[in-house]
Amino acid sequence: MVMKKFLVMFLMLIGLAAFAKEEEVFVLPLYMTDLQNNNSYGFETASEIVADDIIQNFLLGNKVNSPRLETVKALMTNDYTLREVGEKFRKTSLIDFEKLAKTSKFGTSDKILLVAGYVEDKNGAKLDLWDTLKLASDFQIDYPYVLTTKVVLIDNEGVALWQKSYSMPLASGKKAFNAQNFSKAAEQYEKVRSFSKNIIAKDVEQNLVLRLNNKSIDFSGNIKKSPAGTEGVGLKYYKRGIPVKITPPSESIEQQLLKDDSFSL
């Protein structure tokens, strides 16, 4: 009876281990709102919107684990180093990965997924998404603004492991990017949320699962073995002092793989 209980507990532990998250990633929005740093409409920043959707996808899956956005904001909102990194990025378009990795607030995570959302004006200055909307609305600016979201995975040494940028045109056709009231601003907010949830978050999750869980490919199973005989690959040997001719195989290994439909990456 005791042995049976032990076996059941052992199988349960194996099951829990199988469903455990394989990677711990700290998803960090580069720009966040707080009591001292709030945008014109009270919406989350573009960085926060995308970061939250990525975190939700991670938590729903079984490959990557991540602290919730509320936890991240509680740890990092007033972090001076993060503000310095953000300001440098605004001015130079460069991210100081080493400085960011040296902060000691990432818990058990050994990787950081940095999310930076911004809009560039005609002079190349990086602006907050919602401040851009307020500015364009107040001054009736008709400009093809584009929301850019940069996502970068770095390790705890400050080395970039993967990165990708996403672009979303904010003006459509003859309709400028503006909002004369809060209701119209909320419509723009929902458009950004939809793009973040349905495009960026899904693509980031797929890319990171592949990046963090590399699979080895066994090529040997896809190679057809030659029938037993005297065939070889350009070899020559002597038997009792008499040279023996060895004919090469009719197909090379590469040709066999190309013809085999079951071989794919």
C-alpha positions as CSV (number, residue, x, y, z in Angstrom):
1,M,0.0,0.0,0.0
2,V,2.8,2.4,0.9
3,M,4.6,1.5,-2.3
4,K,1.5,2.3,-4.3
5,K,1.1,5.7,-2.7
6,F,4.8,6.4,-3.3
7,L,4.3,5.5,-7.0
8,V,1.3,7.8,-7.3
9,M,3.2,10.7,-5.8
10,F,6.1,10.1,-8.1
11,L,3.9,10.1,-11.2
12,M,2.3,13.3,-10.0
13,L,5.7,15.0,-9.6
14,I,6.7,13.9,-13.1
15,G,3.4,15.4,-14.4
16,L,4.0,18.7,-12.6
17,A,7.6,18.8,-14.0
18,A,6.3,18.2,-17.5
19,F,4.0,21.2,-17.3
20,A,6.5,23.5,-15.5
21,K,7.5,26.7,-17.3
22,E,10.8,26.2,-19.1
23,E,12.0,29.8,-19.1
24,E,11.6,32.8,-16.8
25,V,11.5,36.1,-18.7
26,F,11.1,39.6,-17.1
27,V,9.0,41.6,-19.6
28,L,9.9,45.3,-19.1
29,P,8.1,48.3,-20.7
30,L,10.7,51.0,-21.3
31,Y,8.2,53.7,-20.7
32,M,5.5,53.5,-18.0
33,T,2.9,55.8,-16.4
34,D,2.9,56.7,-12.8
35,L,1.6,59.6,-10.6
36,Q,4.4,61.9,-11.9
37,N,4.4,60.7,-15.4
38,N,1.0,60.5,-16.9
39,N,-0.2,61.0,-20.5
40,S,-2.9,63.2,-21.8
41,Y,-5.7,60.7,-21.8
42,G,-4.8,58.5,-18.8
43,F,-4.2,55.5,-21.1
44,E,-1.3,53.0,-20.6
45,T,1.7,53.8,-22.7
46,A,2.2,51.9,-25.9
47,S,5.1,50.0,-24.2
48,E,2.8,48.9,-21.3
49,I,0.0,47.8,-23.7
50,V,2.3,45.5,-25.7
51,A,4.2,44.3,-22.6
52,D,1.0,43.3,-20.9
53,D,-0.3,41.4,-23.9
54,I,3.0,39.5,-24.2
55,I,2.9,38.6,-20.5
56,Q,-0.7,37.3,-20.8
57,N,0.3,35.1,-23.7
58,F,3.3,33.8,-21.8
59,L,1.1,32.9,-18.7
60,L,-1.5,31.2,-20.8
61,G,1.2,29.0,-22.5
62,N,3.5,26.4,-20.9
63,K,6.9,27.4,-22.3
64,V,7.7,30.8,-20.7
65,N,6.9,32.3,-17.3
66,S,6.8,36.0,-16.5
67,P,5.9,38.3,-13.6
68,R,2.6,40.2,-14.1
69,L,2.7,43.8,-15.3
70,E,1.5,45.1,-11.9
71,T,4.5,43.4,-10.3
72,V,6.9,44.8,-12.9
73,K,5.5,48.4,-12.5
74,A,5.7,48.1,-8.7
75,L,9.4,47.2,-9.0
76,M,10.5,49.5,-11.8
77,T,8.2,52.6,-12.2
78,N,10.4,54.9,-10.2
79,D,13.7,53.2,-11.1
80,Y,16.3,55.8,-12.0
81,T,18.4,53.5,-14.2
82,L,15.3,52.7,-16.3
83,R,14.6,56.4,-16.7
84,E,18.2,57.0,-17.8
85,V,18.0,54.2,-20.4
86,G,14.7,55.6,-21.7
87,E,16.0,59.1,-22.1
88,K,19.1,57.9,-23.8
89,F,17.0,55.9,-26.2
90,R,14.8,59.0,-27.0
91,K,17.9,61.1,-27.8
92,T,20.2,58.6,-29.5
93,S,18.0,55.6,-30.5
94,L,20.5,53.4,-28.6
95,I,19.7,51.2,-25.7
96,D,22.2,50.7,-22.9
97,F,21.7,47.0,-22.4
98,E,24.6,46.6,-19.9
99,K,23.3,49.3,-17.6
100,L,19.8,47.8,-17.8
101,A,21.1,44.3,-17.0
102,K,23.0,45.5,-13.9
103,T,19.8,46.5,-12.0
104,S,19.0,43.9,-9.3
105,K,15.2,43.8,-9.5
106,F,14.5,41.0,-11.9
107,G,14.2,38.2,-9.3
108,T,14.8,34.7,-10.7
109,S,14.6,35.9,-14.3
110,D,17.9,35.5,-16.2
111,K,16.5,37.2,-19.3
112,I,14.8,40.6,-19.9
113,L,12.4,41.3,-22.7
114,L,12.5,45.1,-23.2
115,V,9.5,46.7,-24.9
116,A,9.7,50.2,-26.3
117,G,6.7,51.8,-28.1
118,Y,7.0,55.3,-29.5
119,V,6.0,57.6,-32.4
120,E,8.5,59.7,-34.4
121,D,7.7,63.1,-35.7
122,K,8.9,64.6,-39.0
123,N,12.1,65.7,-37.2
124,G,12.8,62.2,-35.9
125,A,12.0,63.0,-32.3
126,K,10.5,60.1,-30.3
127,L,7.2,61.0,-28.7
128,D,4.7,59.3,-26.5
129,L,1.8,57.8,-28.5
130,W,-1.0,59.6,-26.6
131,D,0.8,62.9,-26.3
132,T,1.2,62.7,-30.1
133,L,-2.5,62.2,-30.4
134,K,-3.2,65.2,-28.2
135,L,-0.8,67.4,-30.1
136,A,-2.1,66.4,-33.5
137,S,-5.7,66.9,-32.3
138,D,-5.1,70.3,-30.7
139,F,-3.2,71.8,-33.6
140,Q,-5.0,69.9,-36.4
141,I,-1.7,68.3,-37.6
142,D,-2.2,66.0,-40.6
143,Y,0.9,63.8,-40.7
144,P,1.3,60.0,-41.4
145,Y,2.3,59.1,-37.9
146,V,3.5,55.5,-37.3
147,L,3.6,53.6,-34.0
148,T,6.9,51.7,-33.8
149,T,7.3,49.0,-31.2
150,K,10.8,47.6,-30.6
151,V,11.1,44.3,-28.7
152,V,14.6,43.1,-27.5
153,L,15.5,40.0,-25.5
154,I,18.7,40.4,-23.5
155,D,20.5,38.2,-21.0
156,N,21.7,39.2,-17.5
157,E,25.1,40.2,-19.0
158,G,23.5,42.8,-21.3
159,V,23.9,40.8,-24.5
160,A,21.0,41.1,-27.0
161,L,19.8,37.6,-28.0
162,W,16.9,38.5,-30.2
163,Q,15.1,41.6,-31.4
164,K,12.3,42.7,-33.8
165,S,10.5,45.9,-34.6
166,Y,6.8,46.3,-35.5
167,S,5.1,49.2,-37.3
168,M,1.5,50.3,-37.2
169,P,0.3,53.3,-39.4
170,L,-1.9,55.5,-37.2
171,A,-3.5,57.4,-40.0
172,S,-5.6,55.5,-42.5
173,G,-6.4,56.8,-46.0
174,K,-7.6,60.3,-45.8
175,K,-8.4,60.0,-42.1
176,A,-5.8,61.8,-39.9
177,F,-4.6,60.6,-36.6
178,N,-6.6,62.9,-34.2
179,A,-9.4,62.8,-31.7
180,Q,-11.7,65.7,-31.0
181,N,-13.1,64.0,-27.8
182,F,-12.4,61.2,-25.4
183,S,-14.7,58.8,-27.3
184,K,-12.6,59.2,-30.5
185,A,-9.4,58.8,-28.4
186,A,-10.8,55.6,-27.0
187,E,-11.3,54.3,-30.6
188,Q,-7.7,54.9,-31.3
189,Y,-6.8,53.1,-28.1
190,E,-8.8,50.1,-29.1
191,K,-7.0,50.0,-32.5
192,V,-3.7,49.9,-30.8
193,R,-4.8,47.2,-28.3
194,S,-6.0,45.1,-31.2
195,F,-2.7,45.4,-33.1
196,S,-0.8,44.6,-29.9
197,K,-2.8,41.6,-28.9
198,N,-3.4,40.0,-32.3
199,I,-0.1,40.8,-34.1
200,I,2.7,41.7,-31.8
201,A,2.1,39.6,-28.8
202,K,1.4,36.4,-30.8
203,D,4.5,36.9,-33.0
204,V,6.8,37.6,-30.0
205,E,5.6,34.5,-28.2
206,Q,6.1,32.3,-31.2
207,N,9.6,33.7,-31.8
208,L,10.7,33.5,-28.2
209,V,9.5,29.9,-27.8
210,L,11.6,28.9,-30.8
211,R,14.5,31.0,-29.6
212,L,14.5,29.7,-26.0
213,N,13.6,26.1,-26.7
214,N,15.9,25.1,-29.5
215,K,15.3,21.6,-30.9
216,S,17.9,19.3,-32.2
217,I,17.3,17.7,-35.6
218,D,18.3,14.1,-36.2
219,F,19.4,13.9,-39.8
220,S,20.4,10.3,-39.7
221,G,16.9,9.0,-39.8
222,N,16.3,10.8,-43.1
223,I,19.2,9.2,-44.9
224,K,18.5,6.1,-46.9
225,K,21.2,3.4,-46.3
226,S,22.8,1.9,-49.3
227,P,22.3,-1.8,-49.8
228,A,25.1,-4.1,-48.6
229,G,27.7,-4.5,-51.3
230,T,30.9,-3.0,-52.6
231,E,29.6,0.6,-53.0
232,G,31.4,3.4,-51.3
233,V,32.1,7.1,-51.6
234,G,35.2,7.6,-53.6
235,L,37.2,5.1,-51.6
236,K,40.0,2.9,-52.8
237,Y,41.7,0.0,-51.0
238,Y,44.0,-2.9,-51.7
239,K,43.1,-6.5,-51.1
240,R,46.1,-8.9,-51.0
241,G,48.0,-6.3,-53.0
242,I,45.4,-6.1,-55.8
243,P,43.5,-2.8,-56.2
244,V,39.8,-3.1,-55.8
245,K,37.5,-0.7,-57.6
246,I,34.7,0.8,-55.5
247,T,31.8,2.4,-57.4
248,P,30.3,5.6,-55.9
249,P,26.6,5.5,-54.8
250,S,24.0,6.5,-57.4
251,E,22.9,9.4,-55.2
252,S,24.6,11.7,-52.8
253,I,23.3,12.3,-49.3
254,E,22.1,15.8,-50.2
255,Q,20.2,14.4,-53.2
256,Q,18.5,11.8,-51.0
257,L,17.4,14.5,-48.5
258,L,16.0,16.7,-51.3
259,K,14.0,13.8,-52.7
260,D,12.6,12.8,-49.3
261,D,9.3,14.6,-48.7
262,S,9.4,13.7,-45.0
263,F,12.4,15.9,-44.4
264,S,11.5,19.4,-43.3
265,L,12.5,22.0,-40.8
